[in-house]
Amino acid sequence: MIIKRSTHELDRDDQASIRMWVERNKKSIFFYQDTSEMDPFILGIQTEWQLQQMVRFGRHNLVAADSTFGIKKLKYPLCTLLVFDSRHHALPVAWIITPSVVKSDMSKWTKALFGRAQSIERGWKINGCD
């Protein structure tokens, strides 16, 4: 399916469109870093419901990641973070869009994400991440 000039494209310039979308959806953005000479683009999205599920099912448990390449013309991978409910069904609890898998860049958004969970439940952590 191809979407042309839909309401999802807020500006012809992708960077301007993203900035506008981030501004309109602040409540669901847990991390945003615009592209610069030194830093890659990073966008972390998580709804309140997703945060609640991450806290509930991710505590001292497994948080899995699934990544897809080829998002629009930017070619940035979409990473979906998942937790598993009591029936072992996967629940998407956050999305991260970034071209970078460098540890220093990943630690930026993981710290922000874990900080959100810890703001709800002090001491929240997943297995293997101390």
Backbone as CSV, one residue per row, in Angstrom:
resi,resn,N_x,N_y,N_z,CA_x,CA_y,CA_z,C_x,C_y,C_z
1,MET,0.842,-1.174,0.000,0.000,0.000,0.000,0.889,1.239,0.000
2,ILE,0.582,2.180,-0.840,1.337,3.427,-0.913,0.440,4.558,-0.422
3,ILE,0.961,5.339,0.498,0.221,6.489,1.020,0.886,7.742,0.472
4,LYS,0.139,8.512,-0.293,0.690,9.741,-0.861,-0.039,10.944,-0.294
5,ARG,0.727,11.919,0.170,0.201,13.189,0.669,-0.948,12.984,1.655
6,SER,-0.776,12.019,2.510,-1.792,11.771,3.527,-1.547,12.679,4.727
7,THR,-2.386,12.552,5.723,-2.222,13.345,6.941,-0.988,12.912,7.721
8,HIS,-0.410,11.759,7.362,0.794,11.295,8.043,2.033,12.055,7.583
9,GLU,1.971,12.634,6.411,3.076,13.431,5.896,2.734,14.891,6.176
10,LEU,3.305,15.427,7.220,2.963,16.776,7.658,3.689,17.862,6.878
11,ASP,4.807,17.489,6.244,5.610,18.434,5.474,6.330,17.644,4.392
12,ARG,6.639,18.270,3.297,7.375,17.571,2.232,8.780,17.174,2.683
13,ASP,9.355,17.945,3.576,10.676,17.657,4.136,10.494,16.665,5.292
14,ASP,11.113,15.489,5.180,10.951,14.448,6.197,11.345,14.917,7.593
15,GLN,12.471,15.627,7.705,12.918,16.084,9.027,11.912,17.053,9.644
16,ALA,11.399,17.961,8.853,10.395,18.907,9.353,9.121,18.166,9.745
17,SER,8.729,17.196,8.941,7.538,16.400,9.228,7.695,15.642,10.547
18,ILE,8.861,15.068,10.763,9.125,14.333,12.006,9.072,15.275,13.201
19,ARG,9.714,16.427,13.081,9.690,17.397,14.189,8.258,17.802,14.541
20,MET,7.453,18.034,13.520,6.053,18.404,13.749,5.295,17.262,14.429
21,TRP,5.525,16.036,13.972,4.842,14.877,14.553,5.250,14.683,16.009
22,VAL,6.545,14.820,16.287,7.042,14.695,17.664,6.395,15.751,18.554
23,GLU,6.316,16.969,18.061,5.704,18.058,18.830,4.237,17.761,19.142
24,ARG,3.534,17.197,18.188,2.107,16.887,18.367,1.869,15.661,19.247
25,ASN,2.875,14.814,19.403,2.701,13.550,20.123,3.650,13.412,21.305
26,LYS,3.966,14.518,21.949,4.935,14.530,23.056,4.646,13.473,24.119
27,LYS,3.390,13.245,24.392,2.993,12.318,25.449,3.477,10.882,25.180
28,SER,3.623,10.537,23.906,4.031,9.181,23.536,5.500,9.073,23.135
29,ILE,6.252,10.147,23.263,7.671,10.141,22.892,8.510,10.022,24.159
30,PHE,9.299,8.943,24.269,10.158,8.826,25.446,11.589,9.249,25.144
31,PHE,11.947,9.334,23.857,13.284,9.817,23.501,13.248,10.350,22.075
32,TYR,13.866,11.524,21.887,13.983,12.092,20.550,15.320,12.797,20.424
33,GLN,16.052,12.436,19.383,17.323,13.084,19.069,17.329,13.333,17.569
34,ASP,17.392,14.591,17.180,17.421,14.944,15.768,18.812,14.652,15.210
35,THR,18.887,14.462,13.930,20.154,14.202,13.261,21.066,15.420,13.337
36,SER,22.338,15.180,13.628,23.347,16.239,13.593,24.625,15.632,13.029
37,GLU,25.664,16.441,12.928,26.940,15.920,12.427,27.514,14.856,13.356
38,MET,27.237,14.983,14.646,27.798,14.065,15.644,26.839,12.945,16.064
39,ASP,25.539,13.191,15.959,24.566,12.244,16.490,23.585,11.770,15.428
40,PRO,23.212,10.486,15.492,22.216,9.974,14.554,20.797,10.293,15.023
41,PHE,19.866,10.178,14.129,18.455,10.330,14.451,18.018,9.167,15.340
42,ILE,17.296,9.471,16.417,16.710,8.443,17.275,15.319,8.925,17.685
43,LEU,14.332,8.073,17.492,12.970,8.376,17.929,12.435,7.176,18.695
44,GLY,12.095,7.385,19.958,11.521,6.338,20.798,10.069,6.656,21.098
45,ILE,9.188,5.717,20.783,7.748,5.918,20.950,7.198,4.868,21.911
46,GLN,6.398,5.328,22.870,5.755,4.414,23.809,4.498,5.079,24.368
47,THR,3.370,4.408,24.216,2.126,4.933,24.772,2.071,4.625,26.266
48,GLU,1.144,5.250,26.945,0.960,4.993,28.377,0.604,3.526,28.620
49,TRP,-0.264,2.962,27.784,-0.639,1.551,27.919,0.581,0.649,27.753
50,GLN,1.419,0.954,26.769,2.623,0.156,26.553,3.551,0.237,27.759
51,LEU,3.678,1.418,28.344,4.504,1.583,29.537,3.974,0.707,30.668
52,GLN,2.671,0.716,30.876,2.068,-0.101,31.935,2.337,-1.590,31.704
53,GLN,2.244,-2.041,30.465,2.496,-3.456,30.159,3.972,-3.803,30.343
54,MET,4.856,-2.877,29.973,6.285,-3.115,30.162,6.612,-3.259,31.642
55,VAL,6.043,-2.399,32.458,6.275,-2.467,33.905,5.706,-3.766,34.464
56,ARG,4.509,-4.116,34.035,3.838,-5.308,34.571,4.512,-6.609,34.162
57,PHE,4.810,-6.777,32.873,5.315,-8.055,32.376,6.821,-8.086,32.127
58,GLY,7.476,-6.939,32.124,8.911,-6.912,31.845,9.786,-6.975,33.075
59,ARG,9.215,-6.754,34.247,9.994,-6.719,35.487,10.635,-8.080,35.748
60,HIS,11.947,-8.078,35.927,12.714,-9.302,36.183,12.376,-10.387,35.166
61,ASN,12.166,-9.998,33.954,11.759,-10.933,32.931,12.466,-10.584,31.627
62,LEU,11.975,-11.140,30.574,12.576,-10.962,29.263,11.933,-9.797,28.517
63,VAL,12.764,-8.934,27.947,12.300,-7.930,26.996,13.011,-8.266,25.689
64,ALA,12.231,-8.583,24.670,12.789,-8.995,23.384,12.730,-7.831,22.400
65,ALA,13.533,-7.924,21.356,13.548,-6.893,20.313,13.417,-7.550,18.951
66,ASP,12.660,-6.910,18.084,12.506,-7.350,16.707,12.733,-6.125,15.836
67,SER,13.561,-6.262,14.806,13.898,-5.104,13.986,13.572,-5.368,12.521
68,THR,13.076,-4.330,11.856,12.721,-4.405,10.446,13.441,-3.280,9.711
69,PHE,13.916,-3.566,8.509,14.612,-2.554,7.727,13.735,-2.052,6.592
70,GLY,14.080,-0.888,6.036,13.415,-0.356,4.856,12.192,0.487,5.144
71,ILE,12.210,1.254,6.230,11.077,2.102,6.553,11.096,3.338,5.652
72,LYS,10.100,3.437,4.796,9.942,4.543,3.858,11.236,4.776,3.086
73,LYS,11.509,5.992,2.718,12.711,6.265,1.944,13.916,6.546,2.823
74,LEU,13.694,6.703,4.137,14.812,6.969,5.040,15.670,5.734,5.273
75,LYS,15.072,4.562,5.093,15.775,3.289,5.269,16.264,3.092,6.700
76,TYR,15.533,3.625,7.652,15.871,3.422,9.064,15.138,2.199,9.581
77,PRO,15.825,1.357,10.327,15.130,0.193,10.879,14.154,0.601,11.979
78,LEU,13.076,-0.139,12.071,12.108,0.014,13.147,12.337,-1.134,14.110
79,CYS,12.658,-0.811,15.335,12.881,-1.823,16.361,11.662,-1.833,17.277
80,THR,11.063,-2.988,17.449,9.922,-3.150,18.343,10.384,-3.906,19.574
81,LEU,10.157,-3.328,20.755,10.463,-4.027,21.997,9.211,-4.753,22.450
82,LEU,9.391,-5.995,22.906,8.277,-6.855,23.277,8.463,-7.430,24.670
83,VAL,7.362,-7.583,25.391,7.342,-8.371,26.627,6.314,-9.473,26.410
84,PHE,6.306,-10.441,27.297,5.408,-11.579,27.153,4.467,-11.657,28.343
85,ASP,3.169,-11.740,28.040,2.179,-11.778,29.112,2.133,-13.165,29.754
86,SER,1.208,-13.363,30.673,1.126,-14.619,31.416,0.787,-15.816,30.525
87,ARG,0.244,-15.563,29.339,-0.040,-16.642,28.382,1.063,-16.775,27.332
88,HIS,2.149,-16.056,27.526,3.307,-16.056,26.624,3.004,-15.411,25.272
89,HIS,2.038,-14.498,25.251,1.773,-13.718,24.045,2.665,-12.484,24.058
90,ALA,3.242,-12.177,22.912,4.115,-11.007,22.807,3.283,-9.729,22.761
91,LEU,3.706,-8.747,23.553,3.058,-7.438,23.574,4.089,-6.381,23.186
92,PRO,3.835,-5.579,22.150,4.781,-4.513,21.805,4.708,-3.406,22.854
93,VAL,5.850,-3.067,23.439,5.859,-2.066,24.510,6.628,-0.796,24.155
94,ALA,7.268,-0.755,23.014,7.950,0.465,22.560,8.447,0.251,21.137
95,TRP,8.596,1.364,20.434,9.200,1.345,19.102,10.348,2.341,19.086
96,ILE,11.439,1.956,18.451,12.593,2.834,18.300,12.945,2.869,16.816
97,ILE,13.103,4.066,16.284,13.512,4.239,14.896,14.855,4.948,14.921
98,THR,15.877,4.277,14.412,17.226,4.850,14.363,18.090,4.019,13.425
99,PRO,19.046,4.649,12.748,19.962,3.877,11.918,21.126,3.300,12.728
100,SER,21.237,3.682,13.993,22.414,3.330,14.782,22.166,2.165,15.737
101,VAL,23.116,1.228,15.735,23.104,0.144,16.723,24.360,0.215,17.596
102,VAL,25.007,1.378,17.575,26.201,1.606,18.389,25.781,1.650,19.857
103,LYS,26.565,1.008,20.712,26.214,0.895,22.131,25.944,2.255,22.777
104,SER,26.764,3.258,22.486,26.580,4.573,23.113,25.244,5.208,22.712
105,ASP,24.802,4.971,21.480,23.504,5.494,21.038,22.357,4.690,21.638
106,MET,22.527,3.378,21.695,21.483,2.531,22.278,21.298,2.819,23.761
107,SER,22.396,3.126,24.449,22.279,3.387,25.887,21.480,4.664,26.160
108,LYS,21.481,5.608,25.217,20.704,6.843,25.398,19.217,6.534,25.526
109,TRP,18.689,5.778,24.562,17.250,5.512,24.602,16.884,4.438,25.616
110,THR,17.780,3.473,25.880,17.442,2.467,26.900,17.386,3.101,28.283
111,LYS,18.293,4.030,28.574,18.248,4.728,29.869,16.950,5.515,30.013
112,ALA,16.544,6.190,28.951,15.291,6.956,28.995,14.093,6.027,29.187
113,LEU,14.100,4.905,28.493,12.999,3.947,28.592,12.928,3.315,29.978
114,PHE,14.064,2.872,30.491,14.087,2.259,31.822,13.755,3.292,32.891
115,GLY,14.156,4.537,32.666,13.812,5.610,33.600,12.309,5.811,33.698
116,ARG,11.620,5.685,32.573,10.147,5.786,32.594,9.546,4.679,33.445
117,ALA,10.037,3.467,33.257,9.507,2.332,34.028,9.798,2.518,35.509
118,GLN,10.998,2.998,35.821,11.377,3.187,37.224,10.621,4.344,37.867
119,SER,10.095,5.263,37.072,9.286,6.344,37.643,7.935,5.815,38.128
120,ILE,7.514,4.690,37.593,6.267,4.058,38.022,6.530,3.045,39.127
121,GLU,7.580,2.265,38.945,7.921,1.232,39.927,9.416,1.298,40.228
122,ARG,9.724,1.860,41.380,11.131,1.976,41.789,11.804,0.613,41.784
123,GLY,13.031,0.570,41.322,13.772,-0.686,41.298,13.435,-1.580,40.115
124,TRP,12.608,-1.084,39.179,12.249,-1.886,38.009,13.496,-2.169,37.194
125,LYS,13.672,-3.404,36.803,14.771,-3.781,35.906,14.423,-5.096,35.245
126,ILE,15.153,-5.415,34.196,14.959,-6.690,33.528,16.148,-7.572,33.853
127,ASN,15.982,-8.870,33.678,17.075,-9.801,33.949,18.288,-9.467,33.091
128,GLY,19.455,-9.508,33.696,20.698,-9.276,32.982,21.089,-7.823,32.832
129,CYS,20.259,-6.905,33.295,20.556,-5.471,33.202,20.582,-4.876,34.595
130,ASP,21.751,-4.775,35.171,21.859,-4.210,36.528,22.289,-2.777,36.511
